[in-house]
Amino acid sequence: MAAIAAASIAAFAALSSANPSTTDARNGTSAGATDSNGAPIGSGAPSATTTPGAAPTSAAPMPTGPCGRKAGAKPVVKVTNVNVGVSVKGYGGEGDTEPLPMAIASTPSGGSWLAWLAGGKIYLGKLDCDDKLVGKPTTFTGIDLQDVQADANGGVLLLTRKGSCGSGPLCGGSSSPCNTMHMVRFDNNGTMVWERQVTNLSSSRQGYDNGARFVWWYQHHGRLATDGRNWAAYFGVAITVQNGNCVDIHEGDRMQVVSSSGKLVSHRDAFEVGCSHAWTSRIVWDPRAKKFAMVCATDNDCRIAQPSPYRTVASGTCDGTLFGGDLVLAKSKGYWTAWSQGGKIRLEHFTTGASDKRVSTGFSSRHPHLVTYGSGRMLLSWASGSGMTAQVYDSGTGAKVGGTFTINARDHDYQAFKAYPDGSAAYPAAGSNGTSIRIARVMPLG
């Protein structure tokens, strides 16, 4: 286990002010949004618009997968506005300390599970092949949404709930709140099957007790991955350490694995603390290496790293602009991760340690996103004006595939695209009004 950084909670406030995840804000909503032709997107029944990609083609798009989504020779973006009937948590201030508004998961049948935060609850709804809401959404107790993933039998939510700090005493500063992180398993009706805390608070261990692992205001977001049987959660965590007659609160990350029956399991890839002073926890299951692979951004030598034990992927600088994007499988071996430093986006290929190939994209953004995009490709995207810009890359060579194209959906620093079995990728974004969510789908390539 990596050593816990010996810094007091007072240092965390200073780090937060320097870290882009806690200083960048993008206010407002996407009300009055228009499609690529300048026409308004309605706020009533779900509607869709399509935007062509990099270049025209004469090839006829071919249906793919169980949903029959058409694959062409260029990326085509389909945007669907979904009215969910409740006030969705707005974008407002963005950062790893702020609640996430929404998340999406792909299903083997080609549809989706859409989760969103509204009115102090986590809502979960099912989307059909046309990205339209079907049935009645269900709700779960939660104050922050982290991620959602799915399989043929339903899926798992990763969410935060209220916890208790206890009496302390702290050696100094303030670290509240002391919340808990949970996996919640649901079936294909959206009904809870089991729930499991992946922090360690209990009736006998509160946040200010030595050895506690809890979720606080500081870097705490997380992601899910599955090997087909077990579910893994990788997230930022607060670490309570006894210091004489008082306790200090440190910050790192934590990975826990839960079985299909909802029990915590001992797993070779799990750990109590990996990166310390960490943010942007990213995880993927690698069936070729039979392991969960992870990367973090950390101020431990200011780098993008693999946790537990530390292995540097790419060296950065502690100038307040270090940001880790997403993690995907490379075509044959290893992984690609997107990250930014000084607002410049890089792609790094690595296997078990340092990057063996860097792609300097030439694109500028503080918060890039990366997702698998069909066989042998990956999709890089980033905020651009009121929407997003994207570029396809070969996941073997790192070479560009075609040119850039636009996505008419508002970016969020910490939300993620998800890959679909038919080769498409989808992203949940702020809708055309406060009770809707926009699903931006990049259709498959042939």
FISELO-106155 format. One record per atom (N, C-alpha, C): residue in one letter; x, y, z. Coordinates in steps of 0.05 Angstrom, whole numbers, plus 5000, padded with zeros to 4 digits. Atoms other than C-alpha are relative to their C-alpha. Layout:
N
AXYZ
...
END
This chain:
446
M501749765000
M500050005000
M501850255000
A498449765001
A502650684982
A499850155026
A500049854975
A504651125039
A498050225000
I501949784998
I499551615064
I501550265002
A498649754999
A501652325051
A499850135027
A500049884973
A503652665115
A499450304999
A500849725001
A499853305106
A497450045015
S502449964984
S494553605151
S497850104982
I502349915015
I487653805129
I500250294991
A499649725008
A489854525126
A501350014973
A498750005026
A494154335066
A498049944978
F501950085021
F488154055030
F498550244989
A501349765010
A484754725026
A501750154980
A498149865018
A490955024994
A500249844974
L499850165024
L491454434946
L497550044983
S502549975015
S484154514927
S500050264984
S500149745014
S485155244908
S501949994976
A498150025023
A490855034861
A499149794980
N500950215017
N487554414833
N497850094981
P502149905018
P483454564770
P497349875005
S502550134995
S478154064793
S498350155020
T501549854980
T476154534849
T499850294994
T500149725006
T477155204816
T498450074975
D501349945025
D474055144747
D497049995004
A502950004998
A466655324743
A498950094973
R501449935024
R461855354685
R497150035007
N502749954989
N455355684706
N497950004978
G502249995018
G448555644675
G499149734990
T501050255013
T444555124637
T499950054970
S500049995029
S443554974564
S497250074990
A502649925009
A436655274560
A500250164975
G500049865025
G435055534491
G502049894980
A498150125017
A439855054459
A498849944972
T500950055027
T439354944384
T501649774988
D498650215014
D441254384337
D502150124981
S497849905017
S446754424285
S499050184978
N501149825020
N442054794238
N498950255012
G500949754987
G440355324289
G497149985010
A502850034991
A433355044304
A499949935029
P500250064971
P431155014377
P499249715004
I500750274992
I430854334410
I497850025021
G502349984983
G424154244444
G500549895028
S499750094972
S423154114518
S497749815007
G502250184994
G417053664512
G500849724995
A499350285006
A417252964482
A502849984990
P497350035009
P424152684467
P500250064970
S499649945028
S426852954402
S502949954993
A497350075009
A433052804361
A500850164976
T498849885023
T437653154313
T502549854994
T497550135008
T443552894274
T501950204988
T497949835010
T450053224258
T502149844986
P498050155014
P454852964205
P502750045012
G497349984989
G462052834223
G501950144982
A497749865012
A468652994190
A499750064971
A500049975029
A467352904116
A497749864987
P502250145014
P461752724067
P501049734989
T499450265011
T461452014042
T497649904983
S502150115017
S457551633989
S499149735010
A500750274990
A457450984029
A497450015015
A502650024986
A450550784053
A500549905028
P499750104973
P450350714129
P498749725003
M500950274996
M449349994151
M499149965029
P500950054973
P445249774211
P501949815015
T498350174984
T449249464268
T498749945027
G500850064973
G447749114334
G497049965003
P502950054996
P440948944365
P498250244997
C501649765004
C438649664360
C500050094971
G499949925028
G440349714286
G501050284995
R498849745005
R444250354293
R501749994976
K498750015026
K447050544226
K502950095003
A497149945000
A454650524218
A500850114973
G499149875025
G457750984166
G503050034999
A497149965003
A464551194141
A500950255014
K499349764985
K464451824184
K498350015025
P501749984976
P461951984254
P497650174995
V502549855000
V454752214258
V499050025028
V501049964973
V452052514322
V497050035001
K502849984995
K444952404344
K499550115028
V500549884974
V442452854400
V497049975006
T502850044992
T436052674437
T499550145027
N500749864975
N432753114489
N497849845014
V501850184985
V429352694543
V498850155024
N501449874978
N424153004589
N499749795023
V500150194978
V425052654657
V497950085021
G502349924983
G419453044692
G500750105028
V499249884974
V423453274753
V502450194995
S497949815003
S428453834764
S502749865004
V497450144999
V435353544747
V502050195012
K497749844989
K441453774786
K501450144977
G498749855021
G444454324743
G503049985000
Y497050005001
Y451654394721
Y501150195021
G499049814980
G453055024761
G503049995002
G497250024995
G459955004792
G500949714995
E499050275005
E463954414767
E502649955015
G497650074986
G469454044803
G499649735014
D500150264987
D471153404838
D498850015028
T501349974974
T468153694902
T497050044997
E502949945005
E461353834869
E498549744993
P501650245008
P455653324860
P499949984969
L500450055029
L455253004791
L497149994993
P502950005007
P448653134756
P499049744989
M501150235015
M448052504713
M502249814991
A498250205010
A451251864687
A498349804983
I501450185018
I449551354633
I501549734999
A498850265003
A450850604624
A498849864976
S501050165023
S450350164562
S499249735009
T500950274994
T446549504564
T500849824976
P499350195022
P448148874523
P497950014977
S502149995021
S441548974486
S500150264984
G499749755015
G443749664461
G498750245012
G501349774986
G439450084507
G501850115021
S498449864980
S441650484567
S498550015027
W501049914975
W440650614640
W501050285005
L499349724995
L440551354656
L499550075029
A500349924972
A441751604727
A500550305002
W499749714996
W441052314751
W499350085029
L500449894973
L441052724815
L497950224999
A502149814999
A434753104832
A498650005027
G501549974975
G431653364896
G501149835023
G498950164979
G436452994941
G499749704997
K500350295006
K435152314908
K501549934974
I498950105025
I438351884855
I497849874984
Y502050125017
Y433651734798
Y501349824980
L499050195019
L434551144751
L497849944980
G501950065020
G430951064685
G501249844977
K499150165022
K431350604625
K499550144974
L500349895027
L432550854554
L500049784979
D500250205021
D430650474492
D502250054978
C498049975022
C434550414426
C500150284989
D500149735010
D432351114407
D500750215022
D499249834978
D434951404473
D497550155012
K502549894988
K427751524496
K499449865026
L500650114973
L425551414568
L497549824997
V502250205000
V421150794576
V499449925029
G500750084973
G417350604639
G500350235019
K499849804979
K417450964705
K502749985014
P497550004985
P424051164737
P499749925029
T500050064972
T425750894805
T502050195015
T498349824985
T429251264861
T501649855022
F498350114979
F434851114911
F500950225018
T498949814981
T437351454973
T502850074994
G497249925007
G443551864957
G500250304998
I499649715002
I446452564961
I501950074978
D498249945022
D451452494904
D500249754983
L499850225019
L451752064842
L502949984990
Q497350035010
Q458351764820
Q500149874973
D499950155026
D457251254764
D497849804999
V501850225004
V452750724735
V501149824978
Q499250205019
Q454550084698
Q497949794998
A502250195004
A450149534670
A501049744989
D499650265013
D449848804650
D497249904992
A502550115011
A444448344623
A497849985021
N502050044979
N441048284691
N499350265015
G500549744987
G440849024710
G502550165001
G497649844999
G446649424736
G500750075029
V499149914974
V450149774793
V500350305000
L499649714995
L449950494818
L502250035020
L498149924980
L455750814855
L499050275010
L501149754990
L453051354901
L500950065029
T499249914973
T454351744965
T497650055017
R502249954981
R450051775027
R501250145025
K499249864976
K450252175091
K501249815021
G498850154978
G454751925147
G500450185024
S499649854975
S457052155215
S503050035005
C497249944993
C463652485235
C500749915028
G499350054972
G463152355309
G501250255013
S499149774984
S466552795361
S502950084995
G497249935004
G473852765340
G501749945025
P499849745012
P477453155362
P502050014978
L498049955022
L481053415300
L502450145012
C497649864991
C488153655308
C499950294989
G500249735011
G486154265267
G498450004974
G501549985025
G482054515209
G497249885001
S502750115002
S475454245185
S499949804976
S500050205021
S473953625144
S497249904994
S502750105004
S466353535147
S499150054971
P501550214986
P462053225121
P501549735000
C498950275000
C463552485135
C497949814989
N502150155014
N459452115084
N501149724992
T499350285007
T459451395058
T499549954970
M500350085028
M460251084989
M498849724998
H501550255003
H455650524966
H499849914972
M500950125025
M454650044909
M497149915005
V502850094998
V447249904896
V499449844975
R500650185023
R445449314852
R497050024994
F502850005008
F438849364813
F499549804978
D500850195021
D435048884768
D499050154976
N500949885025
N432149004699
N497450165003
N502349834995
N426049334731
N500950255015
G499049784985
G430549834766
G499649985030
T500550054971
T429049524834
T502649915013
M497550074985
M434549464886
M500049705007
V499550284993
V437348764895
V501749985025
W498449984976
W442848914945
W501550275000
E498449764998
E447049484971
E502449945018
R497650054984
R454149494999
R501750255003
Q498249774995
Q458250045032
Q502849924992
V497250065007
V465250085003
V501950195015
T498449874979
T467750595055
T499749825025
N500150184977
N468250325126
N498750125025
L501349894977
L463950745172
L497849805010
S502050184988
S459250375220
S499050135026
S501049904974
S455650455286
S502350035020
S497749994981
S462350345321
S502450154988
R497849855012
R466850725272
R498850244985
Q500949765013
Q465251445254
Q502450144986
G498049875017
G469051925209
G502550095015
Y497749904985
Y473552205263
Y501349805018
D498650224985
D475651525291
D502449914983
N497650095013
N482551275275
N499449764982
G500550225019
G482550825213
G497650034983
A502449965016
A476151105184
A500750074971
R499949935028
R475351145109
R497350104992
F502649895006
F469851615087
F500250204977
V500249815022
V467552105034
V499550285011
W500349734990
W468352845048
W499650204978
W500349795021
W467953515011
W502149994979
Y497849995018
Y474753434980
Y499849774979
Q500050195022
Q476453004918
Q498849735008
H501350254990
H471652414924
H498549854978
H501550145021
H468652224856
H501249724994
G499050275006
G469251504832
G498749884975
R501050155024
R468051014775
R499749705006
L500550294998
L465650294767
L501249854977
A499350195021
A468149704728
A499249725008
T500850284993
T466248964724
T501549814983
D498750215014
D469648324705
D497949794990
G502250185007
G462848004690
G498849855023
R501150134975
R462047724760
R500250195023
N499649814978
N464948224809
N499850294990
W500149725006
W464148974812
W502150155016
A497849854987
A469849454828
A499350295000
A500449714997
A469250164854
A502750125007
Y497549864995
Y475250634851
Y499350305004
F501049734993
F474251314885
F501950145019
G498549844981
G477351874925
G498849965028
V500950074974
V477051765000
V501550175021
A498749874977
A478552125066
A501249795019
I498550204985
I483551775112
I500550125028
T499749894973
T483251875188
T502449865014
V497550104987
V489951795225
V500350125028
Q499649904972
Q491151845300
Q502650165001
N497649834996
N496052405319
N500050105029
G500149944972
G496952395394
G497249985011
N502749994989
N490452605428
N497950094980
C501949915020
C487152825363
C500649854974
V499750145025
V486452595291
V500450204977
D499749855025
D488752855223
D498449864979
I501450115023
I484752755160
I501750044975
H498449995024
H488752585098
H498249924976
E501650055024
E486352455027
E501649824981
G498850185020
G487751894977
G497849874984
D502150145015
D483951384937
D499849715010
R500650264989
R480950704950
R498749834978
M501350185019
M478950094908
M499049765015
Q501250224987
Q474149574933
Q498449834979
V501350185018
V471148964899
V497749865015
V502450134988
V464148684912
V499049784981
S500850245016
S461548004889
S497250054988
S502749985012
S455247884848
S497849975020
S502150024979
S451647724913
S500150235020
G499949774983
G453648384945
G501949995023
K498150034978
K459348164990
K502750124992
L497349915004
L465948514997
L501949764998
V498250235004
V471348044971
V502950105001
S497149945001
S478848014979
S500949964971
H499350015028
H481648164910
H502850114997
R497249925003
R488848234887
R500350294991
D499849735010
D487348904854
D498950215019
A501249814981
A483649214913
A502150115020
F498149894980
F487049674964
F498550205017
E501149804981
E485650115024
E500650284991
V499249745010
V489650704997
V502149954978
G498150035022
G493250764931
G501550264995
C498849745004
C494951454905
C499250185024
S500649834978
S495251994959
S500150294991
H500749755012
H492752694947
H499449954971
A500650105027
A489352414886
A497350114990
W502549935012
W483852604838
W499749864974
T500750135025
T480552344774
T500749705001
S499650294998
S480351604795
S498749874975
R501050125025
R479551194730
R500749705001
I499750294998
I478650434724
I498849874976
V501150165021
V477549914670
V500849715005
W499350284998
W477249154669
W501449924974
D498450095023
D482448844623
D499749694999
P500450295001
P480148134603
P502549864990
R497650135011
R486848004568
R502049955022
A498250034977
A490948114631
A498649905025
K501750104978
K485247894676
K500550175026
K499649824977
K485848504721
K498550264996
F501149735001
F482749174739
F502450194998
A497949805004
A487349724712
A499050275009
M500849744989
M487250414744
M502150214995
V498249775000
V490351104737
V498850225017
C500949774985
C489951724780
C501850244992
A498249765000
A492552444779
A500750045029
T499149984973
T496652574841
T502150225003
D497949814995
D500853114872
D502549875013
N497650154992
N505652574895
N501849994975
D498349965023
D511152774846
D498550114976
C501549865021
C505653114805
C500049854974
R499950195022
R504052574755
R497349864995
I502150205004
I499052114723
I501349735007
A498750244989
A500351454758
A498149775002
Q501550244992
Q498050744769
Q500449975030
P499850024970
P496450624843
P500849735010
S499750244984
S498450104894
S501449774986
P498249784993
P504350094883
P500150224979
Y499749785019
Y505750764850
Y501849914976
R498450035024
R508150704778
R499350244982
T500549765015
T508951344738
T499349934971
V500850025028
V505251364672
V501150244984
A499149755013
A506752094653
A500650205022
S499249794981
S510452634691
S498750264994
G501349755004
G506853284702
G501350215018
T499149774984
T507553934741
T497850085019
C502049914981
C504054174804
C499550304997
D500549715005
D501754834774
D497050055000
G502949964999
G494254734785
G498549934975
T501350065025
T492854484715
T500149704993
L499850295005
L494253734721
L497349865002
F502650135000
F488053334702
F500249744985
G500150265012
G487052604687
G497349964986
G502550065015
G481952434633
G499149725005
D501150274997
D479351734620
D502149794992
L498350235004
L482451044613
L498649794982
V501250205017
V481050544556
V502149794992
L498250215009
L483949894530
L501250074973
A498749975026
A488949944473
A499249764982
K501050215018
K487649514411
K501049725007
S498950264996
S492348944426
S501049955029
K498950034974
K495849064492
K500350275014
G499649754986
G496049594546
G497650184999
Y502149814995
Y491950224555
Y500750274988
W499749725006
W490950934532
W498650165021
T501349814982
T489551504579
T500350284989
A499949725008
A487852224563
A500550175024
W499549824978
W490552784607
W500750274989
S499349745009
S491953514604
S501850145021
Q498249844984
Q497253984631
Q500350274986
G499949735013
G497254734619
G497950034978
G502149985020
G490854634579
G500649854974
K499350155024
K494254184528
K499449705004
I500950284997
I491353494515
I502249814989
R498150225008
R495952884512
R498549735001
L500850274998
L494552154499
L502549835007
E497750174992
E499151644533
E499349704997
H500350295001
H499850904517
H501949885020
F498350134980
F502550454573
F499049725005
T500950274992
T502249744599
T500249985031
T499850044972
T505049654669
T501650235014
G498549794988
G508850294680
G500050254983
A499749755015
A511550894643
A498949984972
S501049985027
S508351114578
S502249924980
D498150075021
D511650804517
D499350144974
K500749845023
K508051264468
K498350235009
R501649764994
R505451974474
R499150124973
V501149855023
V500852324425
V499450285010
S500649724995
S501053074430
S497950094980
T502349985019
T494153204401
T499950274986
G500349745011
G494953944387
G497450145007
F502549894991
F488254064420
F500350125028
S499849864975
S487154524479
S497449975017
S502250024981
S482754374539
S501149925027
R499250084973
R483354294614
R498849735008
H501450244990
H478653694618
H499249824976
P500650185022
P479053174562
P498549755009
H501450254995
H474652554557
H500949804979
L499250215019
L476451884524
L498249765004
V501750234998
V472151284508
V500649814977
T499850195022
T472650644467
T497850054980
Y502049935021
Y469250754400
Y500249784979
G499950225018
G468050094365
G502649855001
S497650175000
S473449594348
S502450154990
G497449885008
G480449874347
G500050314998
R500149715001
R478350604356
R499350115028
M500849864976
M477551104412
M499350294993
L501149745005
L474051774416
L500950195021
L499149794981
L477252384448
L498150244996
S501849775002
S472652974464
S500750205022
W499449794981
W473053634500
W498150234996
A501849775001
A469154274515
A500950194978
S499449815021
S468654764458
S497650194997
G502249815000
G464355384466
G497749885016
S502450104986
S457255164485
S499649704995
G500250285006
G458454464458
G502649855005
M497550164998
M464053954449
M501149964972
T498750085024
T469153784396
T501249725004
A499050284996
A471453064383
A501849924977
Q498150115019
Q476852684346
Q500249705004
V499650294998
V477251934331
V503049934996
Y497250105003
Y483951574340
Y500049694998
D499550285001
D486450884324
D501149915027
S499150074973
S487250524391
S502449815000
G497550145002
G493150134365
G502450184996
T497849835008
T497550654333
T499950285013
G500349734990
G494751284364
G499750214977
A500349825023
A493851574294
A497150114998
K502649895004
K488052044278
K498549854978
V501850125020
V482151754240
V498050224992
G501749785009
G478752304199
G500750265014
G499649744988
G478053004224
G498250055024
T501649944976
T474753354283
T497150044991
F502849955004
F467253414289
F498850115026
T501249874977
T462453774336
T497849825011
I502150134985
I457653494388
I498350215013
N501749794990
N451753934404
N498949935028
A500850054973
A451653794478
A502050135018
R498349854982
R454454174537
R501849815016
D498050164987
D460853894567
D499750035031
H499749994971
H461653724641
H502849885006
D497250094995
D468753654669
D500249715009
Y499750264987
Y467353014707
Y498149794991
Q501850215011
Q461952644668
Q501549854978
A498550185018
A463752084621
A498249904977
F501250165021
F462051794553
F500149715008
K499950294996
K460351054554
K499949874972
A499950165025
A461850544499
A497749804999
Y502250195005
Y456350104469
Y501049774983
P499150235015
P456949404440
P499950034970
D500249975029
D454849644371
D502050204989
G497949825010
G460750124367
G499350305003
S500649724995
S457050764386
S501050085027
A499249894974
A458551204446
A498050225008
A502149814992
A453651624487
A500950165025
Y499349814978
Y454252214535
Y497550135010
P502349864989
P448952504582
P500850295006
A499349724997
A448753264584
A497550155009
A502249824993
A444553844609
A498050024977
G502049995020
G437953864572
G499250284992
S500949745010
S434154424538
S498550165021
N501149854977
N430854604605
N500749855025
G499250114975
G431454434678
G498949725007
T501150274995
T427353784674
T500649814977
S499350185022
S430753464615
S503049954999
I497250085004
I437253114597
I500449944971
R499350035028
R440553114530
R501949764997
I498250235006
I443552454504
I501350054973
A498549975025
A448952564453
A501349744993
R499050265009
R450451924415
R501650034974
V498450005024
V456151864366
V499649724988
M500850255013
M453751334318
M502449844991
P497750175006
P458250744298
P501350074973
L498549995026
L463550764244
L500049724987
G500050255014
G463350234190
G502949894997
END
